[in-house]
Amino acid sequence: MKTFAILCICLAAYLYFPPPQRKLPKDPPIETQIEIAARVRTATISEVLQALEIIRLGISSGMTISDALQYAQKHSPRAASQELEQALNQFGVGFPLSRGLEKIAIANPGWRSISDALITSLHSGSPITDQLADVEFVLQSSIDTEKLQRIKSVAVKSVLPLGLCFLPAFILLAVIPIVAGLIGGLTQ
């Protein structure tokens, strides 16, 4: 009985605290990894939302779309700033701004609704402040929905350690006496 209890506790500890991972071959230096991550990383939805707020405020204050994008590029989070810089670089070379906006929408789908609204306004000349406010609301709603899903998943994941704590006690106090009683009844 004691052996089984120790075995259950060891099994629970093994499942709850897995063994350490094996070391991988030598990684490149940290500086190289940071440079690669800075070049490759796309902006998250929250970073795109922060840039959108700056763009919308710039346009509502009277800036043109290109001026608002330049201002947002300087004051946005790093990943969003780099993506806006790519669009503005094409505009600076002489390509239409809509081409640069389309490229960042292809590279990062988080920009899709923003670039579509900006491109539509560039081509038609229609006011865009209300459309950007709607896009901002939709992006904020998607961020809130994602947060709620993560909160709900924590509730489910937190039950596993609790179950691992009670499982050995349940086996020792409920299952083993029943099995022992059945085995004792069969031998008589």
LOMAR-240091 format. One record per residue (C-alpha): residue number from 1; residue in three letters; x, y, z. Coordinates in Angstrom, 3 decimals, decimal comma. Example, Ala and Ser with C-alpha at 12.3 -4.5 7.8 and 13.67 -1.06 7.14 Angstrom:
% residues 2
REC; pos; code; xx; yy; zz
REC; 1; Ala; 12,300; -4,500; 7,800
REC; 2; Ser; 13,670; -1,060; 7,140
//
This chain:
% residues 188
REC; pos; code; xx; yy; zz
REC; 1; Met; 0,000; 0,000; 0,000
REC; 2; Lys; 2,821; 2,385; 0,888
REC; 3; Thr; 4,640; 1,441; -2,280
REC; 4; Phe; 1,599; 2,255; -4,376
REC; 5; Ala; 1,183; 5,619; -2,634
REC; 6; Ile; 4,822; 6,493; -3,276
REC; 7; Leu; 4,437; 5,393; -6,891
REC; 8; Cys; 1,359; 7,632; -7,318
REC; 9; Ile; 3,143; 10,606; -5,790
REC; 10; Cys; 6,173; 10,058; -8,037
REC; 11; Leu; 3,942; 9,788; -11,101
REC; 12; Ala; 2,102; 12,991; -10,174
REC; 13; Ala; 5,403; 14,809; -9,590
REC; 14; Tyr; 6,766; 13,561; -12,935
REC; 15; Leu; 3,653; 14,725; -14,765
REC; 16; Tyr; 3,562; 18,081; -13,008
REC; 17; Phe; 7,317; 18,770; -13,213
REC; 18; Pro; 8,650; 17,328; -16,490
REC; 19; Pro; 12,377; 16,644; -16,801
REC; 20; Pro; 14,558; 19,471; -18,178
REC; 21; Gln; 14,931; 19,774; -21,923
REC; 22; Arg; 18,093; 18,620; -23,642
REC; 23; Lys; 20,493; 21,317; -24,719
REC; 24; Leu; 20,376; 22,129; -28,387
REC; 25; Pro; 23,436; 22,809; -30,499
REC; 26; Lys; 25,070; 26,146; -29,901
REC; 27; Asp; 22,794; 29,041; -30,847
REC; 28; Pro; 24,035; 32,109; -32,693
REC; 29; Pro; 25,023; 35,054; -30,496
REC; 30; Ile; 22,204; 36,963; -28,789
REC; 31; Glu; 22,905; 40,137; -30,784
REC; 32; Thr; 22,363; 38,255; -34,052
REC; 33; Gln; 19,120; 36,731; -32,753
REC; 34; Ile; 17,814; 40,152; -31,722
REC; 35; Glu; 18,688; 41,650; -35,116
REC; 36; Ile; 16,947; 38,785; -36,925
REC; 37; Ala; 13,875; 39,037; -34,680
REC; 38; Ala; 13,717; 42,815; -35,202
REC; 39; Arg; 13,788; 42,408; -38,984
REC; 40; Val; 11,348; 39,501; -39,202
REC; 41; Arg; 8,754; 40,272; -36,514
REC; 42; Thr; 5,439; 41,640; -37,708
REC; 43; Ala; 3,413; 44,038; -35,634
REC; 44; Thr; 0,819; 42,562; -33,315
REC; 45; Ile; -2,796; 43,667; -33,437
REC; 46; Ser; -2,304; 45,840; -30,356
REC; 47; Glu; 0,688; 47,582; -31,980
REC; 48; Val; -1,321; 48,114; -35,165
REC; 49; Leu; -4,146; 49,509; -33,030
REC; 50; Gln; -1,769; 51,986; -31,371
REC; 51; Ala; -0,525; 53,109; -34,786
REC; 52; Leu; -4,129; 53,405; -36,016
REC; 53; Glu; -5,004; 55,692; -33,103
REC; 54; Ile; -2,121; 57,980; -34,030
REC; 55; Ile; -3,091; 57,935; -37,734
REC; 56; Arg; -6,731; 58,677; -36,938
REC; 57; Leu; -5,859; 61,541; -34,605
REC; 58; Gly; -3,479; 62,993; -37,201
REC; 59; Ile; -6,067; 62,868; -39,968
REC; 60; Ser; -8,800; 64,300; -37,740
REC; 61; Ser; -6,482; 67,198; -36,840
REC; 62; Gly; -6,148; 68,140; -40,528
REC; 63; Met; -3,090; 66,222; -41,720
REC; 64; Thr; -3,049; 64,519; -45,074
REC; 65; Ile; -2,910; 60,726; -45,102
REC; 66; Ser; 0,786; 60,678; -45,997
REC; 67; Asp; 1,616; 63,210; -43,261
REC; 68; Ala; -0,406; 61,241; -40,711
REC; 69; Leu; 1,403; 58,043; -41,723
REC; 70; Gln; 4,788; 59,760; -41,355
REC; 71; Tyr; 3,841; 61,074; -37,935
REC; 72; Ala; 2,522; 57,659; -36,883
REC; 73; Gln; 5,716; 56,022; -38,162
REC; 74; Lys; 7,753; 58,186; -35,803
REC; 75; His; 5,517; 57,658; -32,753
REC; 76; Ser; 4,322; 54,046; -33,098
REC; 77; Pro; 5,728; 50,873; -31,542
REC; 78; Arg; 8,842; 49,556; -33,279
REC; 79; Ala; 7,318; 46,760; -35,388
REC; 80; Ala; 4,424; 48,917; -36,591
REC; 81; Ser; 6,851; 51,756; -37,266
REC; 82; Gln; 9,014; 49,522; -39,449
REC; 83; Glu; 5,996; 48,392; -41,459
REC; 84; Leu; 4,824; 51,968; -41,966
REC; 85; Glu; 8,359; 52,918; -42,948
REC; 86; Gln; 8,277; 50,315; -45,735
REC; 87; Ala; 5,106; 51,861; -47,151
REC; 88; Leu; 6,451; 55,388; -46,848
REC; 89; Asn; 9,766; 54,428; -48,479
REC; 90; Gln; 7,907; 53,330; -51,601
REC; 91; Phe; 5,953; 56,580; -51,531
REC; 92; Gly; 9,202; 58,538; -51,176
REC; 93; Val; 10,684; 56,783; -54,216
REC; 94; Gly; 7,738; 57,861; -56,337
REC; 95; Phe; 5,263; 55,006; -56,205
REC; 96; Pro; 1,664; 55,716; -55,201
REC; 97; Leu; 0,953; 55,529; -51,475
REC; 98; Ser; -1,756; 52,959; -52,133
REC; 99; Arg; 0,903; 50,525; -53,403
REC; 100; Gly; 2,879; 50,787; -50,160
REC; 101; Leu; -0,290; 50,380; -48,102
REC; 102; Glu; -1,200; 47,277; -50,100
REC; 103; Lys; 2,263; 45,796; -49,488
REC; 104; Ile; 2,075; 46,176; -45,710
REC; 105; Ala; -1,434; 44,688; -45,757
REC; 106; Ile; -0,046; 41,653; -47,590
REC; 107; Ala; 2,919; 41,349; -45,211
REC; 108; Asn; 0,764; 41,716; -42,081
REC; 109; Pro; -2,980; 40,947; -42,298
REC; 110; Gly; -3,570; 43,145; -39,243
REC; 111; Trp; -3,204; 46,164; -41,520
REC; 112; Arg; -5,749; 44,907; -44,091
REC; 113; Ser; -8,827; 46,839; -42,937
REC; 114; Ile; -6,814; 49,995; -42,245
REC; 115; Ser; -5,069; 49,972; -45,609
REC; 116; Asp; -8,330; 49,258; -47,443
REC; 117; Ala; -9,976; 52,275; -45,804
REC; 118; Leu; -6,962; 54,498; -46,507
REC; 119; Ile; -6,698; 53,334; -50,138
REC; 120; Thr; -10,416; 53,968; -50,671
REC; 121; Ser; -10,061; 57,455; -49,255
REC; 122; Leu; -6,973; 58,149; -51,386
REC; 123; His; -8,787; 57,158; -54,569
REC; 124; Ser; -12,173; 58,746; -53,841
REC; 125; Gly; -11,168; 61,708; -51,690
REC; 126; Ser; -13,853; 60,872; -49,139
REC; 127; Pro; -13,415; 61,723; -45,454
REC; 128; Ile; -11,959; 58,829; -43,525
REC; 129; Thr; -12,082; 59,724; -39,840
REC; 130; Asp; -15,343; 57,886; -39,161
REC; 131; Gln; -14,218; 54,796; -41,074
REC; 132; Leu; -10,963; 54,649; -39,111
REC; 133; Ala; -12,923; 54,986; -35,858
REC; 134; Asp; -15,032; 51,983; -36,918
REC; 135; Val; -11,914; 49,981; -37,818
REC; 136; Glu; -10,401; 50,923; -34,458
REC; 137; Phe; -13,533; 49,668; -32,675
REC; 138; Val; -13,425; 46,352; -34,563
REC; 139; Leu; -9,717; 45,840; -33,802
REC; 140; Gln; -10,258; 46,652; -30,129
REC; 141; Ser; -13,162; 44,196; -30,024
REC; 142; Ser; -11,009; 41,448; -31,520
REC; 143; Ile; -8,286; 42,125; -28,939
REC; 144; Asp; -10,859; 41,965; -26,134
REC; 145; Thr; -12,272; 38,708; -27,510
REC; 146; Glu; -8,797; 37,181; -27,656
REC; 147; Lys; -8,132; 38,209; -24,050
REC; 148; Leu; -11,393; 36,612; -22,914
REC; 149; Gln; -10,520; 33,366; -24,679
REC; 150; Arg; -7,133; 33,280; -22,946
REC; 151; Ile; -8,792; 33,940; -19,576
REC; 152; Lys; -11,237; 31,086; -20,162
REC; 153; Ser; -8,429; 28,718; -21,133
REC; 154; Val; -6,580; 29,505; -17,879
REC; 155; Ala; -9,589; 28,316; -15,902
REC; 156; Val; -9,525; 24,983; -17,707
REC; 157; Lys; -5,746; 24,575; -17,449
REC; 158; Ser; -5,717; 25,354; -13,729
REC; 159; Val; -7,886; 22,295; -12,980
REC; 160; Leu; -5,128; 19,858; -14,016
REC; 161; Pro; -2,757; 20,539; -11,077
REC; 162; Leu; -5,713; 20,396; -8,696
REC; 163; Gly; -6,740; 17,034; -10,128
REC; 164; Leu; -3,180; 15,738; -9,843
REC; 165; Cys; -3,190; 16,672; -6,163
REC; 166; Phe; -6,448; 14,854; -5,388
REC; 167; Leu; -5,960; 11,828; -7,644
REC; 168; Pro; -3,461; 9,971; -5,411
REC; 169; Ala; -5,627; 10,548; -2,328
REC; 170; Phe; -8,713; 9,337; -4,194
REC; 171; Ile; -6,916; 6,211; -5,339
REC; 172; Leu; -5,589; 5,504; -1,835
REC; 173; Leu; -8,858; 6,150; 0,007
REC; 174; Ala; -11,448; 4,924; -2,475
REC; 175; Val; -10,103; 2,632; -5,165
REC; 176; Ile; -7,567; 0,546; -3,214
REC; 177; Pro; -9,963; -0,391; -0,357
REC; 178; Ile; -12,618; -1,460; -2,878
REC; 179; Val; -10,134; -3,520; -4,897
REC; 180; Ala; -8,679; -5,024; -1,691
REC; 181; Gly; -12,189; -5,891; -0,502
REC; 182; Leu; -12,990; -7,555; -3,815
REC; 183; Ile; -9,751; -9,518; -3,819
REC; 184; Gly; -10,296; -10,489; -0,161
REC; 185; Gly; -13,829; -11,639; -1,007
REC; 186; Leu; -12,584; -13,775; -3,900
REC; 187; Thr; -9,963; -15,596; -1,817
REC; 188; Gln; -12,419; -16,672; 0,910
//
